[in-house]
Amino acid sequence: MSQHADSPLPPSRRAFFLAAAQLGVASFGVASFGVASLATVVTAKALTAQPSPKASLPPMTVYKDPNCGCCTEWVSHVRKAGFVVTVRDTADMSTVKASFGVPAALESCHTARVGSYAIEGHVPADLIQRLLREQPVARGLAVPGMPMGSPGMEQGAQKDAYDVVLFDKAGKTRIFASR
C-alpha cells in the first residue's frame, strides 16, 4: 500500500481523517476513539449536515423603474432572504411584464424572474422560497398594486391585508397566500 510522502497513514485512512476534520469531528483524537466509532460519528455528522437554504436559491433578476424607491426596498428584502439579485433599470416595464406573461390585472411596479417563474410586485421572500420548493405548474406569483405593509412598502404600523396570487399561462389565478 503506497503512502503520501507527508503522511504516516495509508491514503484511505488519511482521506477518512481529512473528511472527519472537515466535518468537525477530528478533535476526538485517534488514540481514544477507534476508527469504527469515528466512522459512526462522521456518518452521523454527514447525515445531519444540511445545505444552507440560501445556498440553493436560484439567482433573481429584477426589472424596475430607476426612480422607484419601493422597488429598491423590495430588492433589499429579497437579498436579506438570501437571493442573489441582478437589477435591470428600465423605463419600459410594460414590455417586461408582457414578455413574462403577467396579466394586466395583477400588475405592480416591478417584475422579477427567478428560476422559471415571474414575480410581480411586493411578494414576500418566504413565499418566493415556498414557490421554488413546491414548484407548482404556474407562470408566477403576484401582489397586485402596492399594499401598505408588504415588503418594500412598509410605512410604520400601517399594514393592509393583501393576497399573493399564483397565476398560470392561461391567466387563471388562485390565492397562494394571504397576509
Z-matrix of the N, CA and C atoms (Angstrom, degrees):
N
C 1 1.442
C 2 1.523 1 107.36
N 3 1.321 2 116.81 1 126.93
C 4 1.467 3 119.66 2 -179.52
C 5 1.511 4 110.15 3 -84.35
N 6 1.336 5 115.23 4 151.02
C 7 1.451 6 120.92 5 -179.51
C 8 1.515 7 109.19 6 -122.25
N 9 1.326 8 115.17 7 151.83
C 10 1.458 9 121.24 8 173.69
C 11 1.516 10 107.40 9 -68.30
N 12 1.315 11 118.10 10 139.47
C 13 1.456 12 122.40 11 -175.34
C 14 1.527 13 112.74 12 -57.00
N 15 1.323 14 118.82 13 -31.55
C 16 1.462 15 122.00 14 -176.56
C 17 1.524 16 113.13 15 -92.08
N 18 1.313 17 118.95 16 -0.08
C 19 1.454 18 120.42 17 -172.65
C 20 1.521 19 111.49 18 -127.09
N 21 1.359 20 117.35 19 134.64
C 22 1.460 21 119.51 20 174.26
C 23 1.528 22 112.32 21 -79.16
N 24 1.336 23 117.50 22 -6.82
C 25 1.460 24 121.72 23 -178.60
C 26 1.521 25 111.45 24 -92.69
N 27 1.328 26 116.92 25 149.20
C 28 1.470 27 119.02 26 171.72
C 29 1.525 28 109.35 27 -60.84
N 30 1.337 29 118.49 28 153.91
C 31 1.469 30 121.30 29 -176.21
C 32 1.525 31 113.77 30 -54.07
N 33 1.331 32 118.73 31 -39.31
C 34 1.469 33 119.65 32 -178.26
C 35 1.523 34 111.42 33 -68.16
N 36 1.333 35 118.22 34 -40.22
C 37 1.475 36 120.92 35 178.02
C 38 1.517 37 110.48 36 -69.94
N 39 1.337 38 116.04 37 -38.18
C 40 1.465 39 119.92 38 178.86
C 41 1.534 40 109.65 39 -61.34
N 42 1.328 41 117.28 40 -44.89
C 43 1.469 42 121.46 41 178.55
C 44 1.520 43 110.70 42 -62.49
N 45 1.340 44 115.89 43 -39.08
C 46 1.463 45 120.39 44 178.96
C 47 1.523 46 110.73 45 -61.67
N 48 1.339 47 116.82 46 -47.73
C 49 1.463 48 119.75 47 -177.86
C 50 1.529 49 111.74 48 -70.71
N 51 1.342 50 117.51 49 -31.20
C 52 1.470 51 119.58 50 174.24
C 53 1.522 52 110.23 51 -64.63
N 54 1.328 53 116.34 52 -41.61
C 55 1.476 54 119.61 53 177.65
C 56 1.513 55 110.24 54 -64.14
N 57 1.325 56 117.21 55 -40.76
C 58 1.462 57 120.77 56 178.14
C 59 1.522 58 110.49 57 -61.53
N 60 1.313 59 116.76 58 -41.66
C 61 1.469 60 120.44 59 179.78
C 62 1.524 61 110.53 60 -63.45
N 63 1.322 62 116.96 61 -40.52
C 64 1.465 63 120.22 62 179.68
C 65 1.521 64 111.64 63 -65.57
N 66 1.314 65 117.26 64 -29.81
C 67 1.461 66 121.27 65 178.32
C 68 1.520 67 112.21 66 -86.22
N 69 1.324 68 117.26 67 -2.46
C 70 1.455 69 120.45 68 175.53
C 71 1.515 70 114.57 69 83.79
N 72 1.325 71 118.09 70 21.77
C 73 1.456 72 119.52 71 179.73
C 74 1.524 73 112.06 72 -113.07
N 75 1.298 74 119.61 73 5.03
C 76 1.452 75 122.33 74 -177.79
C 77 1.521 76 112.34 75 -68.97
N 78 1.306 77 118.48 76 -19.57
C 79 1.457 78 120.48 77 -177.54
C 80 1.524 79 113.01 78 -70.08
N 81 1.328 80 119.09 79 -7.21
C 82 1.454 81 121.18 80 177.86
C 83 1.524 82 111.23 81 -68.39
N 84 1.316 83 116.72 82 -28.42
C 85 1.468 84 120.61 83 179.54
C 86 1.512 85 111.67 84 82.62
N 87 1.317 86 115.83 85 143.45
C 88 1.452 87 122.08 86 -177.70
C 89 1.521 88 111.11 87 -77.30
N 90 1.321 89 117.00 88 -35.93
C 91 1.459 90 120.34 89 -174.98
C 92 1.529 91 111.73 90 -63.15
N 93 1.322 92 117.36 91 -41.63
C 94 1.458 93 119.55 92 -176.42
C 95 1.520 94 112.46 93 -96.80
N 96 1.300 95 117.15 94 0.49
C 97 1.458 96 120.41 95 -174.33
C 98 1.517 97 108.00 96 -135.66
N 99 1.305 98 118.63 97 114.63
C 100 1.452 99 121.21 98 -178.99
C 101 1.517 100 112.02 99 -68.21
N 102 1.329 101 115.31 100 160.04
C 103 1.464 102 120.85 101 -178.72
C 104 1.527 103 110.76 102 -61.19
N 105 1.324 104 118.18 103 -40.79
C 106 1.466 105 120.69 104 -179.69
C 107 1.528 106 110.36 105 -63.41
N 108 1.331 107 117.80 106 -41.96
C 109 1.461 108 121.19 107 178.36
C 110 1.516 109 110.97 108 -66.32
N 111 1.327 110 115.19 109 -41.75
C 112 1.460 111 119.17 110 178.91
C 113 1.524 112 109.91 111 -63.48
N 114 1.328 113 117.13 112 -38.75
C 115 1.465 114 120.63 113 178.31
C 116 1.518 115 110.45 114 -61.06
N 117 1.338 116 117.21 115 -39.59
C 118 1.464 117 121.04 116 178.45
C 119 1.521 118 110.65 117 -63.53
N 120 1.336 119 116.71 118 -44.55
C 121 1.462 120 120.95 119 179.79
C 122 1.523 121 110.91 120 -64.82
N 123 1.348 122 116.36 121 -44.46
C 124 1.463 123 120.35 122 179.84
C 125 1.515 124 109.99 123 -61.66
N 126 1.327 125 117.32 124 -44.91
C 127 1.463 126 120.88 125 179.45
C 128 1.523 127 110.83 126 -62.52
N 129 1.335 128 117.07 127 -45.83
C 130 1.468 129 120.43 128 179.02
C 131 1.519 130 110.85 129 -62.11
N 132 1.323 131 117.15 130 -42.84
C 133 1.472 132 121.12 131 -179.94
C 134 1.527 133 109.44 132 -63.70
N 135 1.332 134 117.40 133 -43.42
C 136 1.464 135 120.64 134 -179.70
C 137 1.522 136 111.68 135 -64.63
N 138 1.350 137 116.67 136 -37.22
C 139 1.454 138 119.64 137 -179.42
C 140 1.519 139 112.44 138 -70.45
N 141 1.337 140 117.47 139 -30.91
C 142 1.460 141 119.75 140 -178.98
C 143 1.519 142 112.37 141 -88.58
N 144 1.329 143 117.62 142 -12.40
C 145 1.468 144 120.06 143 178.88
C 146 1.522 145 108.35 144 -69.14
N 147 1.312 146 116.53 145 126.68
C 148 1.455 147 122.02 146 -179.51
C 149 1.517 148 109.31 147 -115.13
N 150 1.338 149 118.23 148 135.97
C 151 1.457 150 118.45 149 175.53
C 152 1.522 151 109.31 150 -65.56
N 153 1.287 152 115.57 151 148.24
C 154 1.458 153 120.53 152 178.00
C 155 1.516 154 108.87 153 -63.28
N 156 1.349 155 118.45 154 132.33
C 157 1.467 156 118.96 155 179.11
C 158 1.517 157 111.21 156 -60.72
N 159 1.319 158 117.20 157 -28.63
C 160 1.459 159 120.48 158 179.61
C 161 1.522 160 111.36 159 -69.19
N 162 1.349 161 115.98 160 -31.36
C 163 1.456 162 119.47 161 -178.23
C 164 1.527 163 111.88 162 -67.77
N 165 1.331 164 117.39 163 -23.70
C 166 1.455 165 119.83 164 -175.45
C 167 1.529 166 113.52 165 -97.04
N 168 1.317 167 117.63 166 3.35
C 169 1.456 168 119.91 167 -179.31
C 170 1.525 169 110.73 168 -77.01
N 171 1.334 170 116.86 169 133.94
C 172 1.462 171 118.49 170 176.83
C 173 1.531 172 110.07 171 -71.75
N 174 1.321 173 117.07 172 157.58
C 175 1.462 174 119.24 173 178.09
C 176 1.525 175 110.80 174 -66.12
N 177 1.313 176 115.43 175 155.40
C 178 1.464 177 122.08 176 -178.60
C 179 1.528 178 108.78 177 -123.50
N 180 1.323 179 115.43 178 139.36
C 181 1.461 180 121.28 179 172.71
C 182 1.519 181 107.57 180 -115.42
N 183 1.332 182 116.13 181 126.42
C 184 1.459 183 122.02 182 -178.70
C 185 1.524 184 109.04 183 -111.73
N 186 1.323 185 114.81 184 128.92
C 187 1.469 186 122.15 185 176.41
C 188 1.518 187 107.11 186 -105.87
N 189 1.336 188 116.21 187 126.59
C 190 1.456 189 120.06 188 -175.91
C 191 1.520 190 110.38 189 -152.50
N 192 1.321 191 114.69 190 162.76
C 193 1.457 192 121.19 191 172.92
C 194 1.526 193 107.86 192 -71.46
N 195 1.321 194 118.62 193 136.22
C 196 1.471 195 119.87 194 -177.21
C 197 1.530 196 113.81 195 -63.78
N 198 1.318 197 118.75 196 -17.57
C 199 1.467 198 121.63 197 -177.04
C 200 1.523 199 113.88 198 -102.27
N 201 1.327 200 117.63 199 8.45
C 202 1.461 201 120.41 200 -174.69
C 203 1.527 202 110.89 201 -92.38
N 204 1.325 203 116.07 202 113.53
C 205 1.452 204 121.75 203 -179.91
C 206 1.515 205 113.95 204 -72.64
N 207 1.333 206 117.63 205 -37.64
C 208 1.468 207 119.14 206 -178.80
C 209 1.521 208 110.67 207 -68.04
N 210 1.318 209 117.33 208 -31.46
C 211 1.465 210 120.78 209 176.84
C 212 1.532 211 109.77 210 -64.89
N 213 1.315 212 115.94 211 -42.27
C 214 1.461 213 120.86 212 178.20
C 215 1.526 214 110.53 213 -62.15
N 216 1.340 215 116.93 214 -39.56
C 217 1.463 216 121.12 215 177.76
C 218 1.529 217 111.08 216 -65.85
N 219 1.333 218 117.67 217 -38.51
C 220 1.453 219 121.08 218 178.34
C 221 1.536 220 110.44 219 -65.79
N 222 1.328 221 116.57 220 -40.18
C 223 1.472 222 120.16 221 176.80
C 224 1.528 223 109.47 222 -59.35
N 225 1.324 224 117.77 223 -42.12
C 226 1.473 225 121.05 224 176.80
C 227 1.525 226 110.77 225 -60.22
N 228 1.326 227 116.33 226 -40.17
C 229 1.473 228 122.03 227 179.51
C 230 1.533 229 110.83 228 -60.74
N 231 1.319 230 118.80 229 -48.46
C 232 1.468 231 120.41 230 -177.42
C 233 1.531 232 111.08 231 -72.46
N 234 1.322 233 117.27 232 -31.40
C 235 1.472 234 119.32 233 175.07
C 236 1.523 235 110.53 234 -64.94
N 237 1.332 236 117.58 235 -41.70
C 238 1.470 237 120.87 236 177.98
C 239 1.520 238 110.99 237 -61.60
N 240 1.313 239 117.25 238 -27.62
C 241 1.467 240 121.84 239 178.62
C 242 1.528 241 112.27 240 -82.42
N 243 1.333 242 117.30 241 -2.31
C 244 1.452 243 120.61 242 175.15
C 245 1.508 244 116.79 243 107.21
N 246 1.319 245 118.10 244 -0.82
C 247 1.461 246 119.60 245 178.56
C 248 1.529 247 109.95 246 -76.70
N 249 1.318 248 115.50 247 139.69
C 250 1.458 249 121.29 248 171.27
C 251 1.519 250 105.22 249 -91.26
N 252 1.338 251 116.04 250 118.69
C 253 1.466 252 121.04 251 -169.84
C 254 1.518 253 111.41 252 -116.80
N 255 1.318 254 114.74 253 133.23
C 256 1.458 255 122.22 254 169.02
C 257 1.518 256 106.24 255 -107.50
N 258 1.332 257 116.75 256 129.78
C 259 1.465 258 121.21 257 -178.79
C 260 1.522 259 108.85 258 -104.03
N 261 1.321 260 114.83 259 131.70
C 262 1.469 261 121.73 260 175.94
C 263 1.527 262 107.48 261 -118.31
N 264 1.312 263 116.84 262 107.42
C 265 1.461 264 120.90 263 176.89
C 266 1.523 265 108.99 264 -78.40
N 267 1.323 266 115.73 265 133.62
C 268 1.457 267 120.84 266 178.83
C 269 1.524 268 109.80 267 -153.44
N 270 1.301 269 114.96 268 146.16
C 271 1.463 270 120.00 269 175.43
C 272 1.533 271 110.65 270 -90.64
N 273 1.332 272 117.24 271 -9.69
C 274 1.460 273 122.35 272 -176.07
C 275 1.534 274 111.21 273 -103.28
N 276 1.317 275 116.15 274 63.42
C 277 1.460 276 120.77 275 -177.81
C 278 1.524 277 112.69 276 -69.32
N 279 1.332 278 117.99 277 -28.72
C 280 1.470 279 119.45 278 -178.80
C 281 1.534 280 110.83 279 -63.47
N 282 1.320 281 117.68 280 -36.66
C 283 1.466 282 120.77 281 177.39
C 284 1.526 283 110.74 282 -67.76
N 285 1.325 284 117.15 283 -40.76
C 286 1.466 285 121.09 284 178.28
C 287 1.520 286 109.89 285 -60.90
N 288 1.329 287 116.38 286 -49.62
C 289 1.462 288 120.94 287 -178.00
C 290 1.537 289 110.92 288 -61.00
N 291 1.311 290 116.55 289 -43.25
C 292 1.471 291 120.52 290 179.03
C 293 1.530 292 110.58 291 -63.87
N 294 1.325 293 117.75 292 -40.29
C 295 1.464 294 119.96 293 -178.31
C 296 1.533 295 112.30 294 -67.02
N 297 1.338 296 117.69 295 -26.71
C 298 1.457 297 121.61 296 177.84
C 299 1.515 298 112.54 297 -94.35
N 300 1.340 299 117.75 298 0.83
C 301 1.460 300 121.61 299 176.55
C 302 1.516 301 114.51 300 73.21
N 303 1.323 302 116.96 301 29.93
C 304 1.465 303 120.26 302 178.60
C 305 1.523 304 108.51 303 -78.30
N 306 1.339 305 118.36 304 119.84
C 307 1.467 306 120.31 305 178.24
C 308 1.531 307 110.96 306 -62.63
N 309 1.319 308 116.82 307 142.21
C 310 1.465 309 121.94 308 -177.19
C 311 1.530 310 112.32 309 -55.41
N 312 1.315 311 117.24 310 -35.69
C 313 1.464 312 120.79 311 -178.35
C 314 1.532 313 113.04 312 -68.86
N 315 1.332 314 117.34 313 -14.77
C 316 1.463 315 121.46 314 -178.19
C 317 1.529 316 113.10 315 -104.89
N 318 1.318 317 117.43 316 2.15
C 319 1.462 318 120.12 317 -173.78
C 320 1.526 319 113.50 318 -64.52
N 321 1.320 320 113.52 319 149.31
C 322 1.453 321 123.31 320 174.84
C 323 1.526 322 106.93 321 -138.60
N 324 1.317 323 117.26 322 -153.61
C 325 1.465 324 118.49 323 -172.83
C 326 1.526 325 114.58 324 -90.83
N 327 1.320 326 120.05 325 -27.78
C 328 1.464 327 120.44 326 -179.76
C 329 1.519 328 109.55 327 -133.06
N 330 1.321 329 115.09 328 160.24
C 331 1.459 330 122.07 329 -178.84
C 332 1.518 331 107.59 330 -134.02
N 333 1.320 332 116.51 331 137.65
C 334 1.461 333 121.13 332 179.27
C 335 1.521 334 109.78 333 -125.67
N 336 1.300 335 113.78 334 160.20
C 337 1.459 336 121.45 335 174.61
C 338 1.520 337 106.95 336 -126.05
N 339 1.331 338 117.37 337 125.47
C 340 1.459 339 122.13 338 176.46
C 341 1.519 340 107.43 339 -139.70
N 342 1.310 341 116.16 340 121.88
C 343 1.458 342 119.80 341 -172.63
C 344 1.511 343 108.31 342 60.69
N 345 1.316 344 117.45 343 -130.64
C 346 1.468 345 120.78 344 179.05
C 347 1.527 346 112.07 345 -97.89
N 348 1.330 347 117.63 346 9.81
C 349 1.459 348 121.90 347 -173.68
C 350 1.523 349 113.19 348 -107.35
N 351 1.338 350 114.44 349 147.58
C 352 1.460 351 122.44 350 169.92
C 353 1.524 352 107.25 351 -94.45
N 354 1.312 353 115.84 352 140.56
C 355 1.459 354 121.88 353 176.56
C 356 1.524 355 106.04 354 -122.78
N 357 1.316 356 116.37 355 117.28
C 358 1.464 357 121.67 356 -175.54
C 359 1.516 358 110.53 357 -109.91
N 360 1.307 359 116.30 358 119.28
C 361 1.452 360 120.95 359 173.70
C 362 1.514 361 114.29 360 82.67
N 363 1.319 362 114.70 361 -156.80
C 364 1.463 363 123.39 362 -168.85
C 365 1.524 364 113.50 363 -86.31
N 366 1.330 365 116.07 364 55.12
C 367 1.461 366 122.84 365 179.70
C 368 1.531 367 108.85 366 -73.84
N 369 1.338 368 118.16 367 128.81
C 370 1.466 369 119.97 368 177.43
C 371 1.535 370 112.03 369 -62.89
N 372 1.318 371 115.79 370 141.80
C 373 1.469 372 121.90 371 -176.75
C 374 1.521 373 112.54 372 -58.78
N 375 1.334 374 118.13 373 -37.40
C 376 1.462 375 119.39 374 -178.72
C 377 1.528 376 111.29 375 -64.58
N 378 1.324 377 117.21 376 -29.59
C 379 1.470 378 119.69 377 178.08
C 380 1.525 379 111.20 378 -77.73
N 381 1.318 380 117.62 379 -29.64
C 382 1.472 381 120.63 380 173.46
C 383 1.523 382 108.52 381 -66.62
N 384 1.320 383 116.84 382 -42.09
C 385 1.463 384 120.68 383 177.23
C 386 1.527 385 110.80 384 -62.27
N 387 1.314 386 116.87 385 -41.36
C 388 1.480 387 120.85 386 177.02
C 389 1.524 388 110.43 387 -61.71
N 390 1.334 389 116.41 388 -44.61
C 391 1.466 390 121.34 389 177.85
C 392 1.526 391 110.15 390 -55.97
N 393 1.329 392 116.65 391 -45.61
C 394 1.455 393 121.00 392 -178.50
C 395 1.532 394 112.15 393 -67.95
N 396 1.329 395 117.37 394 -33.35
C 397 1.472 396 121.22 395 176.65
C 398 1.524 397 111.21 396 -69.83
N 399 1.327 398 115.84 397 -48.07
C 400 1.470 399 120.83 398 -174.28
C 401 1.524 400 112.87 399 -78.92
N 402 1.310 401 117.33 400 -29.28
C 403 1.469 402 124.28 401 179.82
C 404 1.526 403 113.77 402 48.08
N 405 1.328 404 117.69 403 57.74
C 406 1.466 405 118.89 404 176.98
C 407 1.533 406 109.95 405 -69.41
N 408 1.322 407 115.23 406 158.18
C 409 1.457 408 119.37 407 174.48
C 410 1.520 409 105.96 408 -74.38
N 411 1.301 410 115.99 409 106.80
C 412 1.462 411 121.42 410 -175.72
C 413 1.516 412 109.17 411 -164.38
N 414 1.306 413 114.44 412 163.95
C 415 1.455 414 120.20 413 173.91
C 416 1.515 415 110.70 414 -87.06
N 417 1.366 416 117.07 415 -35.27
C 418 1.447 417 117.80 416 178.65
C 419 1.511 418 114.28 417 171.41
N 420 1.335 419 113.90 418 -167.50
C 421 1.457 420 123.33 419 178.55
C 422 1.513 421 109.79 420 -118.18
N 423 1.327 422 115.81 421 150.71
C 424 1.465 423 120.16 422 177.92
C 425 1.520 424 110.71 423 -145.86
N 426 1.315 425 114.31 424 146.20
C 427 1.459 426 122.32 425 165.53
C 428 1.527 427 103.78 426 -117.34
N 429 1.346 428 116.68 427 99.52
C 430 1.464 429 119.66 428 -177.94
C 431 1.528 430 111.56 429 -62.00
N 432 1.308 431 115.39 430 145.42
C 433 1.460 432 120.47 431 178.85
C 434 1.516 433 111.16 432 70.62
N 435 1.314 434 115.74 433 -151.79
C 436 1.462 435 121.27 434 -177.37
C 437 1.525 436 109.21 435 -140.79
N 438 1.355 437 118.04 436 72.04
C 439 1.468 438 120.08 437 -175.37
C 440 1.536 439 112.47 438 -66.52
N 441 1.304 440 115.95 439 135.89
C 442 1.460 441 121.46 440 177.94
C 443 1.525 442 109.24 441 -63.48
N 444 1.319 443 115.53 442 137.18
C 445 1.453 444 121.26 443 179.73
C 446 1.514 445 113.84 444 93.00
N 447 1.327 446 117.38 445 -13.09
C 448 1.461 447 119.18 446 175.18
C 449 1.538 448 107.79 447 -73.82
N 450 1.342 449 118.77 448 160.63
C 451 1.464 450 119.89 449 -178.33
C 452 1.533 451 111.82 450 -55.04
N 453 1.320 452 115.01 451 126.04
C 454 1.454 453 121.18 452 -177.28
C 455 1.517 454 113.30 453 93.20
N 456 1.318 455 116.94 454 -13.98
C 457 1.462 456 122.24 455 -178.70
C 458 1.531 457 111.73 456 -117.85
N 459 1.316 458 116.18 457 25.48
C 460 1.456 459 120.43 458 179.83
C 461 1.527 460 110.05 459 -69.36
N 462 1.322 461 115.65 460 130.91
C 463 1.467 462 122.64 461 178.03
C 464 1.522 463 108.25 462 -138.30
N 465 1.322 464 116.73 463 75.90
C 466 1.458 465 119.30 464 -178.37
C 467 1.512 466 111.22 465 65.60
N 468 1.322 467 116.07 466 -136.09
C 469 1.461 468 121.35 467 -176.60
C 470 1.527 469 112.88 468 -86.02
N 471 1.328 470 118.08 469 -7.21
C 472 1.467 471 120.39 470 -177.44
C 473 1.525 472 110.78 471 -69.55
N 474 1.325 473 115.71 472 122.46
C 475 1.468 474 121.42 473 178.60
C 476 1.514 475 109.39 474 -138.60
N 477 1.302 476 115.42 475 120.85
C 478 1.456 477 121.43 476 174.28
C 479 1.529 478 108.87 477 -88.45
N 480 1.312 479 117.26 478 146.18
C 481 1.459 480 121.01 479 170.80
C 482 1.530 481 106.97 480 -74.63
N 483 1.320 482 116.38 481 141.00
C 484 1.467 483 119.19 482 179.15
C 485 1.518 484 109.97 483 -151.67
N 486 1.326 485 114.86 484 159.17
C 487 1.459 486 122.11 485 177.24
C 488 1.514 487 109.86 486 -106.23
N 489 1.317 488 114.93 487 144.28
C 490 1.458 489 122.41 488 170.19
C 491 1.519 490 104.89 489 -102.14
N 492 1.320 491 116.10 490 121.99
C 493 1.454 492 122.73 491 -169.85
C 494 1.525 493 110.97 492 -107.88
N 495 1.330 494 115.50 493 131.92
C 496 1.455 495 122.27 494 172.97
C 497 1.525 496 106.70 495 -91.91
N 498 1.329 497 116.92 496 131.64
C 499 1.469 498 119.18 497 179.05
C 500 1.522 499 110.03 498 -128.29
N 501 1.362 500 114.66 499 149.24
C 502 1.460 501 119.12 500 -178.88
C 503 1.524 502 111.37 501 -110.31
N 504 1.317 503 115.99 502 -176.54
C 505 1.467 504 121.19 503 -176.67
C 506 1.520 505 112.85 504 -64.67
N 507 1.335 506 116.89 505 -28.05
C 508 1.466 507 120.89 506 179.50
C 509 1.525 508 112.05 507 -83.72
N 510 1.345 509 116.85 508 -3.99
C 511 1.463 510 120.40 509 -178.94
C 512 1.518 511 113.69 510 89.77
N 513 1.343 512 116.79 511 1.75
C 514 1.465 513 119.79 512 176.62
C 515 1.521 514 108.79 513 -70.66
N 516 1.337 515 114.66 514 145.53
C 517 1.461 516 119.44 515 -177.54
C 518 1.517 517 110.82 516 -129.48
N 519 1.323 518 114.67 517 157.84
C 520 1.454 519 121.90 518 170.41
C 521 1.520 520 107.07 519 -151.50
N 522 1.310 521 116.39 520 154.93
C 523 1.464 522 120.39 521 -179.87
C 524 1.528 523 107.99 522 -75.44
N 525 1.317 524 115.21 523 124.33
C 526 1.460 525 123.55 524 178.94
C 527 1.533 526 109.34 525 -89.11
N 528 1.321 527 115.62 526 -37.97
C 529 1.473 528 121.73 527 178.69
C 530 1.523 529 108.27 528 -163.31
N 531 1.318 530 115.58 529 158.21
C 532 1.469 531 121.24 530 174.90
C 533 1.517 532 108.06 531 -123.70
N 534 1.291 533 114.73 532 140.84
C 535 1.472 534 120.27 533 179.28
C 536 1.508 535 110.13 534 -126.80
